[in-house]
Amino acid sequence: MHIFTATSTGPELRKIWQMGDNGPKQNERTEGYRYAKDFIYERHKFATLNGFCDLLNRLSDVPTASLVLGEPLIERGGRTGLDFTDRATGLCVVDLDSLEYDGTAEEAVRFAFPFLRGRQFVYAYSPSSGFKAGHRLRVAFEVEPMDLTEQQIHAEHWNNDLSQRIGFNRKLIDYGIYNPGGFVFTARPELHDLDDPHPIRAFFVDGTAGPVDVPKLPDMIEVDVAPSVNLGQMPTLRWDASQRHNSVMNFMVAYRTAFPNSVFAECWAALSDEYERIGVRAADRHEFDERYIKMRFHGIRGARRKRKAFPTTRQEVPLAQATQQLSDEIKTFVAANEPRVKVVEAEAGLGKTYWALHWLGVEMRYAEHTNGIFFTDLYVPNHNLSAQIEADAKAQGMKAYTELGRGQEMNGRPVCTKHEAISKVQGIVKETRQAFCGNEVAQCSDRAGCLWWGSKTNP
């Protein structure tokens, strides 16, 4: 097993905590690592998880070092995904975040990851553990070699399982860290007027050695991806002052995609023209100037036209069987009578709208029989489809009408004559219908023959 570390030649890679008026608080200066210009990468090999535990404890006292996911393409450089590749590894590192569990850290890990019971693993306290609520841990264990994409999918499944078991839909396992070049911080925090709650940061838990048993995912395949620009097409600089580095990097990637054999001087000329066109301030032009392009452009690859994905399988059934399955699914959903979301993806002509209206009509008639109230909103892309659905709904015994937007025009006349005034007070006036259409004191002078009001009152 192995993993890489990144050592900063500039800012420290650790968080800063200090005592505030209301208890410990994190110092804003902790984000300085994002602007580190240069990192030195080093591969660390270890035969056992105990060796990885020793590495974590050593790194806890190195404020300029951090674990970094993926494999760096160069020994010295930046920390963007362009500088890394996604290689399969036998070590899986997981970020367990704010798990409220009444037990020790070791017990919390076994609760979060049941497959680790009786197995070897390592856990380490994160830099905010002891200052923020819940168990905040880095957990590492051995797996059959898998790349970061597979690790992310597994981590998302583990998080869903954990959320269901505790009854809360939360991101307790951070599955967003699995990107080439992603940092996993290991240094103990810098503490001002605070005692270190974890003098020893990492611990090895003994058990059965070897890869843990996680579900086997299907082999991934390469699929085509549309590039950001076409061959020979001049890219556009999409400038964001809060994401200056990413803006310039994305431009260079797009330029290399459009002109694969270009040199840095051509890219700089194009970028300089974009600076002039959108008026980028002088300080930013100086920071991301020709020297910056010359240093970075040689390592830039074009946008990937292929990516890895899991194959999708189609289990086709006869049309009549598919229609019946669709009807049953909608019937079960409507009859449940509880707030939730059901996503139905089916081909056109299968009967999605018909069966939805059919079972909604059944539910509406049942509600009337029991003196209940049943309202349904259907959203459609155009008025023609709305008119068709309105007719189908009435055929199922439902009262139906099409709600027109106040700002629309029909036959050359506005649906509502006061739509501009109403749009300006939306969210300010609690009930615009009473305020503008009519109330006990007054009513709109244009209400007679009003298309918007008629759609409401004459379903």
VEXMAR-870688 format. One record per residue (C-alpha): residue in one letter; x, y, z. Coordinates in steps of 0.25 Angstrom, whole numbers, padded with zeros to 4 digits. Layout:
N
[rec "A" [X Y Z]]
...
//
This chain:
459
[rec "M" [0000 0000 0000]]
[rec "H" [0004 0014 -0002]]
[rec "I" [-0001 0029 -0001]]
[rec "F" [0005 0042 -0005]]
[rec "T" [0008 0054 0003]]
[rec "A" [0008 0069 -0001]]
[rec "T" [0018 0078 0006]]
[rec "S" [0016 0093 0004]]
[rec "T" [0027 0102 0002]]
[rec "G" [0019 0114 0006]]
[rec "P" [0007 0114 0016]]
[rec "E" [0004 0104 0027]]
[rec "L" [-0006 0093 0024]]
[rec "R" [-0013 0093 0037]]
[rec "K" [-0025 0100 0044]]
[rec "I" [-0024 0110 0054]]
[rec "W" [-0033 0110 0067]]
[rec "Q" [-0034 0121 0077]]
[rec "M" [-0043 0124 0089]]
[rec "G" [-0054 0134 0086]]
[rec "D" [-0065 0140 0095]]
[rec "N" [-0074 0129 0093]]
[rec "G" [-0064 0117 0093]]
[rec "P" [-0054 0112 0083]]
[rec "K" [-0055 0118 0069]]
[rec "Q" [-0047 0115 0056]]
[rec "N" [-0038 0126 0051]]
[rec "E" [-0041 0131 0037]]
[rec "R" [-0026 0131 0033]]
[rec "T" [-0027 0116 0032]]
[rec "E" [-0031 0117 0017]]
[rec "G" [-0017 0122 0013]]
[rec "Y" [-0013 0109 0008]]
[rec "R" [-0022 0110 -0004]]
[rec "Y" [-0012 0120 -0010]]
[rec "A" [0000 0112 -0008]]
[rec "K" [0008 0113 -0020]]
[rec "D" [0017 0101 -0019]]
[rec "F" [0017 0087 -0013]]
[rec "I" [0027 0076 -0012]]
[rec "Y" [0021 0062 -0013]]
[rec "E" [0026 0049 -0007]]
[rec "R" [0021 0035 -0008]]
[rec "H" [0020 0027 0005]]
[rec "K" [0020 0012 0005]]
[rec "F" [0016 0003 0016]]
[rec "A" [0013 -0012 0018]]
[rec "T" [0003 -0011 0029]]
[rec "L" [-0008 -0001 0034]]
[rec "N" [0001 0000 0046]]
[rec "G" [0011 0007 0037]]
[rec "F" [0001 0016 0032]]
[rec "C" [-0003 0020 0046]]
[rec "D" [0011 0023 0049]]
[rec "L" [0012 0032 0037]]
[rec "L" [-0001 0040 0042]]
[rec "N" [0005 0042 0055]]
[rec "R" [0018 0047 0049]]
[rec "L" [0010 0056 0040]]
[rec "S" [0002 0062 0051]]
[rec "D" [0014 0070 0056]]
[rec "V" [0018 0075 0042]]
[rec "P" [0009 0087 0039]]
[rec "T" [0013 0089 0025]]
[rec "A" [0009 0074 0020]]
[rec "S" [-0004 0067 0017]]
[rec "L" [-0008 0055 0010]]
[rec "V" [-0012 0057 -0004]]
[rec "L" [-0021 0047 -0012]]
[rec "G" [-0017 0042 -0026]]
[rec "E" [-0003 0041 -0032]]
[rec "P" [0004 0054 -0035]]
[rec "L" [0009 0055 -0050]]
[rec "I" [0021 0063 -0046]]
[rec "E" [0030 0064 -0033]]
[rec "R" [0028 0079 -0031]]
[rec "G" [0016 0087 -0035]]
[rec "G" [0002 0092 -0032]]
[rec "R" [-0010 0085 -0026]]
[rec "T" [-0020 0085 -0037]]
[rec "G" [-0026 0072 -0043]]
[rec "L" [-0018 0075 -0056]]
[rec "D" [-0006 0071 -0048]]
[rec "F" [-0011 0058 -0043]]
[rec "T" [-0016 0044 -0049]]
[rec "D" [-0026 0035 -0043]]
[rec "R" [-0018 0022 -0040]]
[rec "A" [-0024 0010 -0033]]
[rec "T" [-0020 0008 -0019]]
[rec "G" [-0022 -0002 -0008]]
[rec "L" [-0023 0008 0003]]
[rec "C" [-0037 0015 0005]]
[rec "V" [-0037 0028 0014]]
[rec "V" [-0051 0032 0019]]
[rec "D" [-0055 0046 0025]]
[rec "L" [-0065 0043 0036]]
[rec "D" [-0071 0057 0040]]
[rec "S" [-0080 0061 0052]]
[rec "L" [-0085 0047 0055]]
[rec "E" [-0094 0048 0068]]
[rec "Y" [-0091 0035 0075]]
[rec "D" [-0091 0031 0090]]
[rec "G" [-0078 0023 0090]]
[rec "T" [-0063 0024 0088]]
[rec "A" [-0057 0027 0075]]
[rec "E" [-0054 0013 0072]]
[rec "E" [-0068 0009 0075]]
[rec "A" [-0073 0020 0066]]
[rec "V" [-0065 0015 0054]]
[rec "R" [-0070 0001 0055]]
[rec "F" [-0084 0007 0056]]
[rec "A" [-0082 0015 0044]]
[rec "F" [-0075 0004 0036]]
[rec "P" [-0081 -0009 0041]]
[rec "F" [-0072 -0017 0031]]
[rec "L" [-0060 -0013 0040]]
[rec "R" [-0064 -0021 0052]]
[rec "G" [-0053 -0030 0054]]
[rec "R" [-0044 -0024 0044]]
[rec "Q" [-0032 -0016 0044]]
[rec "F" [-0033 -0001 0042]]
[rec "V" [-0027 0013 0046]]
[rec "Y" [-0034 0025 0051]]
[rec "A" [-0029 0039 0054]]
[rec "Y" [-0035 0051 0060]]
[rec "S" [-0038 0062 0050]]
[rec "P" [-0033 0076 0053]]
[rec "S" [-0046 0081 0058]]
[rec "S" [-0049 0069 0067]]
[rec "G" [-0052 0073 0081]]
[rec "F" [-0056 0087 0077]]
[rec "K" [-0068 0083 0068]]
[rec "A" [-0079 0074 0072]]
[rec "G" [-0079 0059 0069]]
[rec "H" [-0068 0049 0065]]
[rec "R" [-0059 0056 0054]]
[rec "L" [-0050 0045 0049]]
[rec "R" [-0041 0040 0038]]
[rec "V" [-0043 0025 0036]]
[rec "A" [-0034 0017 0027]]
[rec "F" [-0035 0002 0024]]
[rec "E" [-0030 -0008 0013]]
[rec "V" [-0038 -0011 0001]]
[rec "E" [-0036 -0018 -0012]]
[rec "P" [-0029 -0007 -0021]]
[rec "M" [-0040 0003 -0026]]
[rec "D" [-0038 0017 -0032]]
[rec "L" [-0044 0030 -0026]]
[rec "T" [-0057 0029 -0035]]
[rec "E" [-0060 0015 -0029]]
[rec "Q" [-0057 0020 -0015]]
[rec "Q" [-0066 0032 -0016]]
[rec "I" [-0078 0023 -0020]]
[rec "H" [-0075 0014 -0009]]
[rec "A" [-0074 0025 0001]]
[rec "E" [-0087 0031 -0004]]
[rec "H" [-0094 0017 -0002]]
[rec "W" [-0088 0016 0012]]
[rec "N" [-0093 0030 0016]]
[rec "N" [-0107 0027 0011]]
[rec "D" [-0107 0014 0019]]
[rec "L" [-0103 0022 0031]]
[rec "S" [-0113 0033 0029]]
[rec "Q" [-0124 0022 0029]]
[rec "R" [-0119 0015 0041]]
[rec "I" [-0119 0028 0049]]
[rec "G" [-0132 0034 0043]]
[rec "F" [-0126 0047 0038]]
[rec "N" [-0122 0050 0024]]
[rec "R" [-0108 0056 0026]]
[rec "K" [-0094 0056 0020]]
[rec "L" [-0087 0049 0031]]
[rec "I" [-0077 0043 0022]]
[rec "D" [-0071 0053 0012]]
[rec "Y" [-0071 0046 -0001]]
[rec "G" [-0067 0059 -0008]]
[rec "I" [-0052 0058 -0005]]
[rec "Y" [-0049 0047 -0015]]
[rec "N" [-0043 0056 -0026]]
[rec "P" [-0029 0055 -0031]]
[rec "G" [-0021 0066 -0024]]
[rec "G" [-0031 0066 -0012]]
[rec "F" [-0025 0069 0002]]
[rec "V" [-0027 0061 0014]]
[rec "F" [-0022 0069 0026]]
[rec "T" [-0013 0062 0036]]
[rec "A" [-0006 0073 0044]]
[rec "R" [-0011 0076 0058]]
[rec "P" [-0017 0090 0059]]
[rec "E" [-0010 0102 0064]]
[rec "L" [-0017 0106 0077]]
[rec "H" [-0017 0119 0084]]
[rec "D" [-0021 0119 0099]]
[rec "L" [-0027 0105 0097]]
[rec "D" [-0022 0091 0101]]
[rec "D" [-0020 0080 0091]]
[rec "P" [-0031 0070 0093]]
[rec "H" [-0024 0059 0085]]
[rec "P" [-0009 0059 0088]]
[rec "I" [-0008 0046 0081]]
[rec "R" [-0015 0048 0067]]
[rec "A" [-0016 0034 0061]]
[rec "F" [-0019 0020 0066]]
[rec "F" [-0017 0006 0060]]
[rec "V" [-0029 -0004 0063]]
[rec "D" [-0024 -0019 0062]]
[rec "G" [-0033 -0030 0055]]
[rec "T" [-0033 -0038 0043]]
[rec "A" [-0023 -0033 0033]]
[rec "G" [-0026 -0032 0018]]
[rec "P" [-0036 -0025 0009]]
[rec "V" [-0049 -0023 0015]]
[rec "D" [-0062 -0028 0008]]
[rec "V" [-0069 -0017 0000]]
[rec "P" [-0078 -0019 -0011]]
[rec "K" [-0072 -0022 -0024]]
[rec "L" [-0075 -0011 -0034]]
[rec "P" [-0076 -0014 -0049]]
[rec "D" [-0064 -0011 -0058]]
[rec "M" [-0064 0003 -0063]]
[rec "I" [-0064 0007 -0078]]
[rec "E" [-0060 0019 -0085]]
[rec "V" [-0071 0028 -0091]]
[rec "D" [-0070 0040 -0100]]
[rec "V" [-0071 0054 -0094]]
[rec "A" [-0074 0067 -0101]]
[rec "P" [-0062 0076 -0100]]
[rec "S" [-0063 0091 -0095]]
[rec "V" [-0059 0096 -0109]]
[rec "N" [-0058 0090 -0123]]
[rec "L" [-0045 0088 -0130]]
[rec "G" [-0040 0102 -0135]]
[rec "Q" [-0050 0110 -0128]]
[rec "M" [-0045 0121 -0120]]
[rec "P" [-0049 0120 -0105]]
[rec "T" [-0055 0131 -0096]]
[rec "L" [-0049 0135 -0083]]
[rec "R" [-0060 0133 -0072]]
[rec "W" [-0054 0142 -0061]]
[rec "D" [-0058 0141 -0047]]
[rec "A" [-0051 0150 -0037]]
[rec "S" [-0053 0140 -0026]]
[rec "Q" [-0047 0128 -0034]]
[rec "R" [-0036 0135 -0042]]
[rec "H" [-0027 0123 -0043]]
[rec "N" [-0038 0114 -0047]]
[rec "S" [-0043 0124 -0058]]
[rec "V" [-0029 0125 -0064]]
[rec "M" [-0027 0110 -0063]]
[rec "N" [-0040 0107 -0070]]
[rec "F" [-0036 0116 -0081]]
[rec "M" [-0023 0109 -0083]]
[rec "V" [-0030 0096 -0083]]
[rec "A" [-0040 0101 -0094]]
[rec "Y" [-0029 0107 -0102]]
[rec "R" [-0021 0094 -0102]]
[rec "T" [-0034 0086 -0106]]
[rec "A" [-0036 0096 -0118]]
[rec "F" [-0021 0096 -0122]]
[rec "P" [-0014 0083 -0117]]
[rec "N" [-0001 0087 -0124]]
[rec "S" [0000 0102 -0119]]
[rec "V" [0011 0108 -0110]]
[rec "F" [0010 0116 -0098]]
[rec "A" [0012 0129 -0105]]
[rec "E" [0000 0127 -0114]]
[rec "C" [-0009 0124 -0101]]
[rec "W" [-0003 0137 -0094]]
[rec "A" [-0007 0145 -0106]]
[rec "A" [-0021 0140 -0107]]
[rec "L" [-0022 0142 -0091]]
[rec "S" [-0017 0156 -0092]]
[rec "D" [-0027 0159 -0102]]
[rec "E" [-0038 0154 -0093]]
[rec "Y" [-0033 0162 -0082]]
[rec "E" [-0034 0175 -0090]]
[rec "R" [-0048 0171 -0095]]
[rec "I" [-0054 0169 -0081]]
[rec "G" [-0046 0179 -0074]]
[rec "V" [-0038 0170 -0064]]
[rec "R" [-0031 0179 -0054]]
[rec "A" [-0016 0181 -0055]]
[rec "A" [-0013 0174 -0042]]
[rec "D" [-0019 0161 -0047]]
[rec "R" [-0012 0162 -0060]]
[rec "H" [0001 0164 -0054]]
[rec "E" [-0001 0151 -0045]]
[rec "F" [-0006 0143 -0056]]
[rec "D" [0003 0148 -0067]]
[rec "E" [0012 0142 -0078]]
[rec "R" [0022 0136 -0068]]
[rec "Y" [0010 0129 -0061]]
[rec "I" [0005 0124 -0074]]
[rec "K" [0019 0119 -0078]]
[rec "M" [0021 0112 -0065]]
[rec "R" [0008 0105 -0066]]
[rec "F" [0004 0103 -0080]]
[rec "H" [0014 0092 -0083]]
[rec "G" [0006 0083 -0073]]
[rec "I" [-0008 0086 -0078]]
[rec "R" [-0015 0075 -0085]]
[rec "G" [-0028 0078 -0094]]
[rec "A" [-0042 0075 -0088]]
[rec "R" [-0044 0060 -0087]]
[rec "R" [-0053 0055 -0098]]
[rec "K" [-0055 0042 -0091]]
[rec "R" [-0058 0039 -0076]]
[rec "K" [-0060 0026 -0068]]
[rec "A" [-0074 0022 -0065]]
[rec "F" [-0081 0009 -0060]]
[rec "P" [-0089 0002 -0071]]
[rec "T" [-0104 0003 -0071]]
[rec "T" [-0113 -0009 -0073]]
[rec "R" [-0126 -0009 -0080]]
[rec "Q" [-0137 -0019 -0075]]
[rec "E" [-0147 -0018 -0086]]
[rec "V" [-0161 -0023 -0085]]
[rec "P" [-0173 -0023 -0094]]
[rec "L" [-0181 -0010 -0095]]
[rec "A" [-0193 -0016 -0088]]
[rec "Q" [-0185 -0021 -0076]]
[rec "A" [-0178 -0007 -0076]]
[rec "T" [-0191 0000 -0076]]
[rec "Q" [-0196 -0008 -0065]]
[rec "Q" [-0184 -0007 -0056]]
[rec "L" [-0185 0008 -0058]]
[rec "S" [-0199 0009 -0054]]
[rec "D" [-0196 0000 -0042]]
[rec "E" [-0185 0010 -0038]]
[rec "I" [-0193 0022 -0039]]
[rec "K" [-0205 0016 -0032]]
[rec "T" [-0196 0012 -0020]]
[rec "F" [-0190 0026 -0019]]
[rec "V" [-0203 0033 -0020]]
[rec "A" [-0210 0024 -0010]]
[rec "A" [-0199 0026 0000]]
[rec "N" [-0204 0040 0003]]
[rec "E" [-0191 0045 0009]]
[rec "P" [-0181 0056 0005]]
[rec "R" [-0170 0050 -0003]]
[rec "V" [-0164 0050 -0017]]
[rec "K" [-0166 0040 -0028]]
[rec "V" [-0157 0041 -0041]]
[rec "V" [-0163 0033 -0053]]
[rec "E" [-0154 0032 -0065]]
[rec "A" [-0161 0025 -0077]]
[rec "E" [-0162 0026 -0092]]
[rec "A" [-0172 0035 -0098]]
[rec "G" [-0186 0029 -0101]]
[rec "L" [-0185 0019 -0089]]
[rec "G" [-0196 0026 -0082]]
[rec "K" [-0189 0034 -0071]]
[rec "T" [-0199 0046 -0071]]
[rec "Y" [-0211 0037 -0074]]
[rec "W" [-0209 0028 -0062]]
[rec "A" [-0205 0039 -0053]]
[rec "L" [-0218 0046 -0056]]
[rec "H" [-0226 0033 -0055]]
[rec "W" [-0221 0030 -0041]]
[rec "L" [-0222 0044 -0036]]
[rec "G" [-0237 0044 -0041]]
[rec "V" [-0239 0031 -0032]]
[rec "E" [-0232 0038 -0020]]
[rec "M" [-0241 0051 -0023]]
[rec "R" [-0254 0043 -0023]]
[rec "Y" [-0250 0036 -0010]]
[rec "A" [-0246 0049 -0003]]
[rec "E" [-0260 0054 -0007]]
[rec "H" [-0267 0042 -0002]]
[rec "T" [-0260 0044 0012]]
[rec "N" [-0262 0059 0012]]
[rec "G" [-0247 0062 0009]]
[rec "I" [-0240 0072 0000]]
[rec "F" [-0231 0068 -0011]]
[rec "F" [-0223 0078 -0019]]
[rec "T" [-0213 0074 -0030]]
[rec "D" [-0203 0083 -0038]]
[rec "L" [-0198 0078 -0051]]
[rec "Y" [-0186 0086 -0058]]
[rec "V" [-0185 0086 -0073]]
[rec "P" [-0176 0093 -0083]]
[rec "N" [-0187 0099 -0092]]
[rec "H" [-0201 0103 -0093]]
[rec "N" [-0205 0092 -0104]]
[rec "L" [-0201 0081 -0094]]
[rec "S" [-0208 0088 -0083]]
[rec "A" [-0221 0089 -0091]]
[rec "Q" [-0220 0074 -0094]]
[rec "I" [-0217 0070 -0079]]
[rec "E" [-0228 0079 -0075]]
[rec "A" [-0238 0071 -0084]]
[rec "D" [-0233 0058 -0079]]
[rec "A" [-0234 0062 -0065]]
[rec "K" [-0249 0066 -0067]]
[rec "A" [-0251 0052 -0073]]
[rec "Q" [-0246 0046 -0060]]
[rec "G" [-0256 0054 -0053]]
[rec "M" [-0247 0065 -0047]]
[rec "K" [-0250 0080 -0048]]
[rec "A" [-0238 0085 -0055]]
[rec "Y" [-0233 0099 -0061]]
[rec "T" [-0220 0104 -0067]]
[rec "E" [-0214 0115 -0058]]
[rec "L" [-0208 0126 -0067]]
[rec "G" [-0196 0134 -0063]]
[rec "R" [-0200 0149 -0061]]
[rec "G" [-0189 0154 -0070]]
[rec "Q" [-0194 0146 -0082]]
[rec "E" [-0202 0151 -0094]]
[rec "M" [-0213 0144 -0101]]
[rec "N" [-0219 0148 -0114]]
[rec "G" [-0211 0161 -0113]]
[rec "R" [-0216 0165 -0100]]
[rec "P" [-0209 0163 -0086]]
[rec "V" [-0215 0152 -0077]]
[rec "C" [-0214 0163 -0065]]
[rec "T" [-0214 0178 -0067]]
[rec "K" [-0206 0180 -0054]]
[rec "H" [-0196 0169 -0056]]
[rec "E" [-0184 0179 -0056]]
[rec "A" [-0188 0185 -0042]]
[rec "I" [-0191 0171 -0036]]
[rec "S" [-0177 0166 -0041]]
[rec "K" [-0171 0177 -0033]]
[rec "V" [-0178 0174 -0020]]
[rec "Q" [-0177 0159 -0020]]
[rec "G" [-0172 0154 -0007]]
[rec "I" [-0175 0168 0000]]
[rec "V" [-0190 0167 -0001]]
[rec "K" [-0195 0155 0005]]
[rec "E" [-0208 0152 -0003]]
[rec "T" [-0207 0159 -0017]]
[rec "R" [-0220 0153 -0021]]
[rec "Q" [-0228 0161 -0010]]
[rec "A" [-0219 0173 -0012]]
[rec "F" [-0220 0175 -0027]]
[rec "C" [-0232 0167 -0032]]
[rec "G" [-0242 0170 -0021]]
[rec "N" [-0246 0170 -0006]]
[rec "E" [-0257 0175 0003]]
[rec "V" [-0253 0189 0000]]
[rec "A" [-0250 0190 -0014]]
[rec "Q" [-0248 0182 -0027]]
[rec "C" [-0240 0183 -0040]]
[rec "S" [-0247 0192 -0050]]
[rec "D" [-0242 0182 -0061]]
[rec "R" [-0247 0170 -0054]]
[rec "A" [-0259 0168 -0064]]
[rec "G" [-0254 0160 -0075]]
[rec "C" [-0240 0158 -0068]]
[rec "L" [-0234 0145 -0074]]
[rec "W" [-0226 0142 -0062]]
[rec "W" [-0238 0144 -0052]]
[rec "G" [-0247 0136 -0062]]
[rec "S" [-0237 0124 -0062]]
[rec "K" [-0238 0124 -0046]]
[rec "T" [-0253 0125 -0045]]
[rec "N" [-0258 0117 -0057]]
[rec "P" [-0251 0104 -0057]]
//
